[in-house]
Amino acid sequence: MEHQLKKALVIGATGAVGRDLVDILLKDERYSSVTAFTRRDIGIQHEKLTSYVVDFAHPEQWREFMHGDVLFSALGTSRKQAGSKEG
């Protein structure tokens, strides 16, 4: 049985987890493309990668690019950036 290649979407791909996830997906032959949505430039060039720098507070500005088969979210922050564990 032949499997169709999937299109992966990654939200939050510039942090440690998101960056590692994008690297894994780009190497994974099950995915034909990876689209990343980030707060700042991801800094990765790859033939399978399309990235968009977006304002996550305004999804209406980038939702038209949200087409894929699998969505991964690696949105988050560090304790240092948040100011505390509660933050």
C-alpha atoms as a printed R data frame, in Angstrom:
   type eleno elety resid chain resno      x      y      z
1  ATOM     1    CA   MET     A     1  0.000  0.000  0.000
2  ATOM     2    CA   GLU     A     2  1.380  3.376 -1.012
3  ATOM     3    CA   HIS     A     3  1.319  6.226  1.515
4  ATOM     4    CA   GLN     A     4  0.680  9.803  0.524
5  ATOM     5    CA   LEU     A     5  3.212 12.335  1.755
6  ATOM     6    CA   LYS     A     6  1.949 14.712  4.420
7  ATOM     7    CA   LYS     A     7  2.259 18.471  4.765
8  ATOM     8    CA   ALA     A     8  3.340 19.533  8.258
9  ATOM     9    CA   LEU     A     9  2.526 22.853  9.904
10 ATOM    10    CA   VAL     A    10  4.577 24.050 12.870
11 ATOM    11    CA   ILE     A    11  3.549 26.952 15.077
12 ATOM    12    CA   GLY     A    12  6.403 28.310 17.170
13 ATOM    13    CA   ALA     A    13  9.519 26.985 15.466
14 ATOM    14    CA   THR     A    14 12.278 29.267 16.757
15 ATOM    15    CA   GLY     A    15 12.586 27.941 20.319
16 ATOM    16    CA   ALA     A    16 14.593 24.868 21.297
17 ATOM    17    CA   VAL     A    17 11.704 22.408 20.917
18 ATOM    18    CA   GLY     A    18 10.265 23.951 17.753
19 ATOM    19    CA   ARG     A    19 13.639 24.186 16.044
20 ATOM    20    CA   ASP     A    20 14.422 20.535 16.806
21 ATOM    21    CA   LEU     A    21 10.964 19.534 15.589
22 ATOM    22    CA   VAL     A    22 11.434 21.370 12.278
23 ATOM    23    CA   ASP     A    23 14.822 19.673 11.795
24 ATOM    24    CA   ILE     A    24 13.237 16.247 12.408
25 ATOM    25    CA   LEU     A    25 10.325 16.936 10.042
26 ATOM    26    CA   LEU     A    26 12.619 18.164  7.271
27 ATOM    27    CA   LYS     A    27 14.558 14.887  7.436
28 ATOM    28    CA   ASP     A    28 11.425 12.731  7.648
29 ATOM    29    CA   GLU     A    29 10.561 11.276  4.239
30 ATOM    30    CA   ARG     A    30  6.876 11.001  5.191
31 ATOM    31    CA   TYR     A    31  6.546 14.801  4.866
32 ATOM    32    CA   SER     A    32  6.660 16.550  1.501
33 ATOM    33    CA   SER     A    33  6.691 20.014  3.046
34 ATOM    34    CA   VAL     A    34  6.993 21.846  6.334
35 ATOM    35    CA   THR     A    35  5.408 25.257  6.895
36 ATOM    36    CA   ALA     A    36  6.556 27.159  9.976
37 ATOM    37    CA   PHE     A    37  4.847 30.121 11.638
38 ATOM    38    CA   THR     A    38  7.161 32.098 13.907
39 ATOM    39    CA   ARG     A    39  7.578 35.401 15.754
40 ATOM    40    CA   ARG     A    40 10.996 35.977 14.149
41 ATOM    41    CA   ASP     A    41 13.022 34.617 11.247
42 ATOM    42    CA   ILE     A    42 13.649 30.899 11.680
43 ATOM    43    CA   GLY     A    43 17.093 31.096 10.078
44 ATOM    44    CA   ILE     A    44 16.804 27.781  8.228
45 ATOM    45    CA   GLN     A    45 16.936 27.307  4.460
46 ATOM    46    CA   HIS     A    46 15.599 24.013  3.070
47 ATOM    47    CA   GLU     A    47 13.773 23.014 -0.102
48 ATOM    48    CA   LYS     A    48 10.878 21.529  1.916
49 ATOM    49    CA   LEU     A    49 10.525 24.546  4.241
50 ATOM    50    CA   THR     A    50  8.283 27.577  3.896
51 ATOM    51    CA   SER     A    51  8.300 29.967  6.828
52 ATOM    52    CA   TYR     A    52  6.197 32.955  7.768
53 ATOM    53    CA   VAL     A    53  7.002 35.549 10.420
54 ATOM    54    CA   VAL     A    54  3.604 36.335 11.939
55 ATOM    55    CA   ASP     A    55  1.904 38.171 14.767
56 ATOM    56    CA   PHE     A    56  0.214 35.388 16.732
57 ATOM    57    CA   ALA     A    57 -2.230 37.914 18.209
58 ATOM    58    CA   HIS     A    58 -3.710 38.421 14.709
59 ATOM    59    CA   PRO     A    59 -4.338 34.994 13.133
60 ATOM    60    CA   GLU     A    60 -6.683 36.534 10.569
61 ATOM    61    CA   GLN     A    61 -3.556 37.947  8.889
62 ATOM    62    CA   TRP     A    62 -1.969 34.521  8.301
63 ATOM    63    CA   ARG     A    63 -4.733 31.907  8.477
64 ATOM    64    CA   GLU     A    64 -4.893 31.699  4.665
65 ATOM    65    CA   PHE     A    65 -1.471 29.973  4.780
66 ATOM    66    CA   MET     A    66 -2.647 27.308  7.261
67 ATOM    67    CA   HIS     A    67 -3.076 24.401  4.878
68 ATOM    68    CA   GLY     A    68 -1.647 21.025  5.768
69 ATOM    69    CA   ASP     A    69 -2.273 17.576  7.152
70 ATOM    70    CA   VAL     A    70 -0.592 17.650 10.566
71 ATOM    71    CA   LEU     A    71 -0.303 20.609 12.957
72 ATOM    72    CA   PHE     A    72  2.407 20.793 15.616
73 ATOM    73    CA   SER     A    73  2.466 23.554 18.227
74 ATOM    74    CA   ALA     A    74  5.708 24.411 19.981
75 ATOM    75    CA   LEU     A    75  4.563 27.813 21.185
76 ATOM    76    CA   GLY     A    76  6.004 28.718 24.514
77 ATOM    77    CA   THR     A    77  8.448 30.848 26.370
78 ATOM    78    CA   SER     A    78 11.325 30.452 28.766
79 ATOM    79    CA   ARG     A    79 11.046 31.122 32.484
80 ATOM    80    CA   LYS     A    80 13.563 33.950 32.022
81 ATOM    81    CA   GLN     A    81 11.424 35.633 29.350
82 ATOM    82    CA   ALA     A    82  8.186 35.120 31.313
83 ATOM    83    CA   GLY     A    83  9.707 36.501 34.508
84 ATOM    84    CA   SER     A    84  8.524 33.637 36.755
85 ATOM    85    CA   LYS     A    85  7.149 30.106 36.764
86 ATOM    86    CA   GLU     A    86  3.604 31.522 36.926
87 ATOM    87    CA   GLY     A    87  4.301 33.872 34.006
